Amino acid sequence: MRFTARVPATSANLGPGFDCFGLALDLCNEVTVDTELEPGMSWEGEGAAELPTDGTDIVTQAMARAAEGAGGALPGVAIHGVNRIPLQRGLGSSSAARVAGVALASRLLGLDPDPSRMLRLASALEGHGDNAAAAIFGGLTLAFGDRDAVRLEPHASLRPVVLVPDHTTVSTEAARAALPRSMSLSDASFNVGRSALALLALTQRPDLLADALEDRLHQQVRLDLAPDAEELFRALKRNGVPVCVSGSGPTLLAFETDDRPVPEPGAGWRAFRLPVRALGVEVLEG
C-alpha cells in the first residue's frame, strides 16, 4: 500500500481571533507512506536537514497516537516527507505534520476518514484547534469549544500575501509563554468586537479588513519577539495594507488589492502570494 497525504499551510489567529480563526493557504506539504519499502524516515525541502529520522518526528508520533486511539496496529512503513511550508514561522508546519499523520494512520487502518474525528485527535495533539481545523477543512475556519470547528466560505476577492523572514524563527512555546495572563475589560471588549468584524470582513466585506485585523491580546507580544517583523508590520499599516501576525509569527499575513499592493519586503524576506485553499487534507492512493 502507498498513500500520500497533502496538507495545506495555515495562518491562524488572523488578528483578534486568537486560537479560533484559521485560513488554509495554497502551499502544501506532502507525506508518503509505503508498506512495501524498508521502514524508515526521510525528508526533502524546507528544514529537511533539521528534522529527525529516528521516529521521533511529529508525523510518526501522530500516526502512533492515532493508531493507539483507534485500538489498531500500524504496519511497518517507509515515510517520506516533502516540505514546502517553512518551519517555525507561524504557517502551521507542525499542525500540517500532525494532520498528515492522523490522516495517513486512518487510511492505513481502514478507518472512516471523518474530518471531525481527525480534528478532535489533531487538536488534542496540538493543544488548540485553529491550525488543525483549517488544515483539515480548508477555507476559513472557526474553532470553538475544545475540539470543534465550522468552515466558512472566504470572500472570493481575498488576495493573501505571506511575508516570511529568512533568518528569524519563533517557536510556538516561546510565543505562548510570552502572552499576558490577563487583560482589561476594555481590551477584551475591543477584541470581541474586532473578532466579529473580522468574520464579516473575511467573508463579505474585505474593505473592512484593515480595522478587523486589529488585536490587543497577542500580536504586540509576538512582534516584540521579532523586531524586523514589527518594522515591516508598521510600514504596511502606514500604507493602509491590512496585515496581521500569522500564527505565533514571525511571518506576517497581508491582504493586497489593486489599489494597495504589498511591496516586496526586501533582503532577508520571502513573499508568497498564496490563494486561499478551498480543500483541506487529501489522501491520495498510489
C-alpha positions as a printed NumPy array, in Angstrom:
array([[  0.   ,   0.   ,   0.   ],
       [  1.158,   3.501,  -0.817],
       [ -0.637,   6.666,   0.3  ],
       [  0.263,  10.36 ,   0.127],
       [ -1.245,  12.997,   2.408],
       [ -1.297,  16.523,   1.014],
       [ -1.813,  19.163,   3.722],
       [ -2.013,  22.956,   3.296],
       [ -0.18 ,  25.66 ,   5.181],
       [ -2.409,  27.59 ,   7.532],
       [ -2.442,  31.039,   9.077],
       [ -4.077,  31.122,  12.483],
       [ -5.496,  33.863,  14.715],
       [ -5.988,  36.397,  11.876],
       [ -5.623,  39.295,  14.26 ],
       [ -8.24 ,  39.16 ,  17.04 ],
       [ -9.274,  35.516,  16.573],
       [ -6.713,  34.064,  18.984],
       [ -6.766,  30.243,  18.968],
       [-10.039,  30.383,  16.993],
       [ -9.633,  31.573,  13.382],
       [ -7.671,  29.739,  10.7  ],
       [ -7.136,  30.202,   6.968],
       [ -5.857,  27.479,   4.617],
       [ -3.304,  28.632,   2.043],
       [ -2.298,  27.034,  -1.229],
       [  1.156,  25.857,  -0.141],
       [  1.172,  22.151,   0.683],
       [  3.393,  19.607,   2.358],
       [  3.197,  16.014,   1.17 ],
       [  3.908,  12.91 ,   3.244],
       [  4.03 ,   9.491,   1.582],
       [  3.878,   6.127,   3.342],
       [  4.728,   2.849,   1.613],
       [  4.245,  -0.556,   3.22 ],
       [  6.33 ,  -2.341,   0.58 ],
       [  9.579,  -0.49 ,   1.245],
       [ 12.006,  -0.896,   4.113],
       [ 10.704,   1.067,   7.122],
       [ 12.419,   4.385,   7.666],
       [ 12.029,   8.153,   7.533],
       [ 13.362,  10.689,   5.018],
       [ 12.779,  14.345,   4.23 ],
       [ 13.29 ,  16.876,   1.464],
       [ 12.538,  20.556,   1.126],
       [ 12.137,  23.143,   3.899],
       [ 14.111,  22.237,   7.028],
       [ 14.997,  18.756,   5.76 ],
       [ 18.388,  18.762,   7.484],
       [ 16.855,  19.785,  10.824],
       [ 14.164,  17.12 ,  11.113],
       [ 14.676,  13.793,  12.913],
       [ 14.732,  10.493,  11.053],
       [ 14.712,   8.217,  14.118],
       [ 10.935,   8.026,  14.612],
       [ 10.696,  10.992,  16.973],
       [  9.312,  13.313,  14.281],
       [  5.796,  14.763,  14.574],
       [  4.338,  12.75 ,  11.677],
       [  5.413,   9.406,  13.118],
       [  4.256,  10.324,  16.608],
       [  0.856,  11.452,  15.32 ],
       [  0.438,   8.214,  13.382],
       [  1.235,   6.212,  16.507],
       [ -1.207,   8.196,  18.662],
       [ -3.957,   7.867,  16.064],
       [ -3.461,   4.1  ,  15.901],
       [ -3.381,   3.824,  19.681],
       [ -6.62 ,   5.776,  19.974],
       [ -8.265,   3.505,  17.414],
       [ -7.012,   0.337,  19.099],
       [ -5.192,  -0.723,  15.939],
       [ -1.626,  -1.59 ,  14.983],
       [  0.161,   0.085,  12.099],
       [  2.262,  -1.933,   9.636],
       [  5.898,  -1.051,   9.152],
       [  6.154,   1.755,   6.592],
       [  8.68 ,   3.881,   4.787],
       [  7.792,   7.557,   5.271],
       [  8.99 ,  10.352,   3.018],
       [  8.094,  13.99 ,   3.597],
       [  8.262,  16.813,   1.071],
       [  8.156,  20.094,   2.978],
       [  7.151,  23.342,   1.332],
       [  5.885,  25.076,   4.487],
       [  8.679,  26.969,   6.279],
       [  9.366,  25.652,   9.786],
       [  8.754,  27.689,  12.962],
       [  7.468,  30.672,  11.03 ],
       [  3.774,  30.733,  12.028],
       [  2.404,  28.88 ,   8.992],
       [  1.189,  25.726,  10.701],
       [  4.064,  23.381,   9.797],
       [  3.699,  21.325,  12.989],
       [ -0.074,  21.177,  12.607],
       [  0.32 ,  20.043,   8.99 ],
       [  2.582,  17.233,  10.191],
       [  0.078,  16.121,  12.832],
       [ -2.854,  16.248,  10.427],
       [ -0.848,  14.258,   7.869],
       [ -0.01 ,  11.628,  10.48 ],
       [ -3.595,  11.289,  11.663],
       [ -4.941,  11.098,   8.093],
       [ -2.371,   8.509,   6.991],
       [ -2.879,   6.319,  10.048],
       [ -6.626,   6.416,   9.468],
       [ -6.15 ,   5.304,   5.871],
       [ -3.692,   2.532,   6.739],
       [ -6.099,   1.181,   9.36 ],
       [ -9.131,   1.447,   7.084],
       [-10.917,   3.899,   9.404],
       [-13.712,   6.211,   8.362],
       [-11.978,   9.451,   7.221],
       [-14.33 ,  11.57 ,   9.306],
       [-12.973,  15.164,   9.461],
       [-14.493,  15.811,  12.875],
       [-12.78 ,  12.741,  14.327],
       [ -9.462,  13.78 ,  12.783],
       [ -9.892,  17.295,  14.184],
       [-10.502,  16.039,  17.714],
       [ -7.329,  13.961,  17.639],
       [ -5.151,  16.555,  15.882],
       [ -6.377,  19.284,  18.245],
       [ -5.562,  17.147,  21.259],
       [ -2.029,  16.632,  19.931],
       [ -1.657,  20.309,  19.003],
       [ -3.193,  21.771,  22.158],
       [ -5.56 ,  24.059,  20.21 ],
       [ -7.637,  23.631,  17.094],
       [ -7.174,  26.733,  14.929],
       [ -4.448,  25.48 ,  12.574],
       [ -5.684,  21.895,  12.575],
       [ -9.208,  22.934,  11.621],
       [ -8.027,  24.933,   8.603],
       [ -5.653,  22.132,   7.57 ],
       [ -8.475,  19.567,   7.683],
       [-11.435,  21.551,   6.309],
       [ -9.708,  24.118,   4.094],
       [-11.009,  27.633,   3.51 ],
       [-11.727,  29.798,   6.564],
       [-12.449,  28.025,   9.834],
       [-13.676,  28.955,  13.283],
       [-12.573,  26.571,  16.043],
       [-14.683,  26.592,  19.191],
       [-15.036,  24.501,  22.313],
       [-12.171,  22.112,  22.875],
       [-12.142,  20.288,  19.547],
       [-14.952,  21.551,  17.326],
       [-14.923,  23.813,  14.288],
       [-17.051,  25.153,  11.468],
       [-15.947,  26.036,   7.95 ],
       [-16.873,  29.382,   6.432],
       [-16.587,  30.464,   2.816],
       [-13.956,  33.193,   2.46 ],
       [-14.644,  36.099,   0.12 ],
       [-13.517,  35.343,  -3.432],
       [-11.554,  38.587,  -3.722],
       [ -9.123,  37.849,  -0.866],
       [ -5.501,  38.039,  -2.042],
       [ -3.269,  36.834,   0.802],
       [  0.433,  37.64 ,   0.763],
       [  2.621,  35.754,   3.215],
       [  5.832,  37.555,   4.247],
       [  8.364,  35.125,   5.668],
       [ 11.683,  36.178,   7.259],
       [ 14.627,  34.021,   6.195],
       [ 16.628,  34.107,   9.404],
       [ 14.141,  34.671,  12.246],
       [ 12.162,  31.88 ,  13.853],
       [  9.789,  31.905,  16.82 ],
       [  8.773,  28.664,  18.498],
       [  5.134,  28.256,  19.44 ],
       [  6.214,  27.531,  23.013],
       [  8.178,  30.79 ,  23.317],
       [  5.365,  32.808,  21.759],
       [  2.76 ,  31.36 ,  24.106],
       [  4.983,  31.762,  27.162],
       [  5.222,  35.496,  26.464],
       [  1.466,  36.046,  26.412],
       [ -0.173,  38.103,  29.19 ],
       [ -2.155,  36.142,  31.749],
       [ -4.945,  38.72 ,  31.968],
       [ -6.343,  41.666,  30.033],
       [ -8.543,  44.649,  30.84 ],
       [-12.264,  44.704,  30.174],
       [-11.813,  47.41 ,  27.55 ],
       [ -9.211,  45.317,  25.69 ],
       [-11.401,  42.218,  25.937],
       [-14.36 ,  44.165,  24.55 ],
       [-12.149,  45.516,  21.758],
       [-11.124,  42.008,  20.715],
       [-14.655,  40.642,  20.831],
       [-15.837,  43.425,  18.538],
       [-12.889,  43.017,  16.171],
       [-13.4  ,  39.233,  16.047],
       [-16.974,  39.666,  14.877],
       [-15.83 ,  42.301,  12.395],
       [-13.064,  40.007,  11.108],
       [-15.516,  37.245,  10.228],
       [-17.652,  39.779,   8.362],
       [-14.618,  41.201,   6.566],
       [-13.178,  37.835,   5.561],
       [-16.463,  36.509,   4.215],
       [-18.425,  39.547,   2.958],
       [-16.678,  42.904,   3.408],
       [-12.937,  42.756,   2.623],
       [-12.894,  46.568,   2.646],
       [-13.115,  46.331,   6.456],
       [-10.001,  44.162,   6.866],
       [ -7.611,  46.911,   7.96 ],
       [ -9.72 ,  47.591,  11.06 ],
       [-10.884,  43.998,  11.511],
       [ -7.367,  42.542,  11.928],
       [ -6.503,  44.759,  14.896],
       [ -5.837,  42.992,  18.196],
       [ -4.926,  43.815,  21.793],
       [ -4.117,  40.342,  23.111],
       [ -1.22 ,  38.654,  21.336],
       [  0.115,  40.484,  18.281],
       [  2.285,  43.098,  20.   ],
       [  3.799,  40.442,  22.254],
       [  4.774,  38.402,  19.209],
       [  6.088,  41.39 ,  17.315],
       [  8.296,  42.172,  20.313],
       [  9.942,  38.775,  19.756],
       [ 10.799,  39.665,  16.141],
       [ 11.791,  43.348,  15.748],
       [ 12.345,  43.052,  11.98 ],
       [  8.808,  41.747,  11.583],
       [  7.473,  44.615,  13.693],
       [  9.223,  47.155,  11.457],
       [  7.652,  45.653,   8.335],
       [  4.277,  45.35 ,  10.089],
       [  4.287,  49.068,  10.963],
       [  5.31 ,  50.043,   7.428],
       [  2.446,  48.073,   5.911],
       [ -0.035,  49.577,   8.369],
       [  1.138,  53.088,   7.494],
       [  0.473,  52.312,   3.84 ],
       [ -3.055,  51.148,   4.635],
       [ -2.384,  47.463,   3.862],
       [ -4.414,  45.063,   6.064],
       [ -1.865,  42.929,   7.939],
       [ -1.651,  40.635,  10.938],
       [  0.821,  38.292,  12.561],
       [  0.479,  34.796,  11.109],
       [  0.023,  32.317,  13.939],
       [  2.745,  32.819,  16.518],
       [  4.912,  34.691,  13.992],
       [  7.323,  35.944,  12.859],
       [  5.614,  35.589,   9.445],
       [  3.14 ,  38.326,   8.533],
       [ -0.083,  37.807,   6.612],
       [ -1.191,  40.748,   4.481],
       [ -4.076,  41.198,   2.054],
       [ -3.433,  43.221,  -1.073],
       [ -5.694,  44.875,  -3.612],
       [ -5.034,  46.626,  -6.912],
       [ -5.159,  49.95 ,  -5.053],
       [ -2.936,  48.81 ,  -2.178],
       [ -0.401,  46.23 ,  -3.375],
       [  2.036,  44.68 ,  -0.929],
       [  5.552,  45.887,  -1.811],
       [  8.435,  43.442,  -1.984],
       [  9.797,  43.18 ,   1.57 ],
       [ 13.488,  43.388,   0.64 ],
       [ 16.547,  41.334,   1.542],
       [ 16.065,  38.677,   4.198],
       [ 12.402,  38.138,   3.383],
       [ 10.355,  35.968,   1.046],
       [  6.945,  36.997,  -0.244],
       [  4.474,  34.26 ,  -1.206],
       [  1.268,  35.26 ,  -2.971],
       [ -0.896,  32.312,  -1.996],
       [ -4.572,  31.888,  -2.831],
       [ -6.88 ,  30.627,  -0.114],
       [ -7.026,  26.846,  -0.479],
       [-10.559,  25.516,  -0.594],
       [ -9.513,  21.928,   0.151],
       [ -8.079,  20.653,   3.392],
       [ -6.042,  17.489,   3.791],
       [ -6.254,  14.979,   0.927],
       [ -5.045,  11.369,   0.997],
       [ -4.129,  10.056,  -2.445],
       [ -3.574,   6.395,  -3.229],
       [ -0.645,   5.176,  -5.308]])
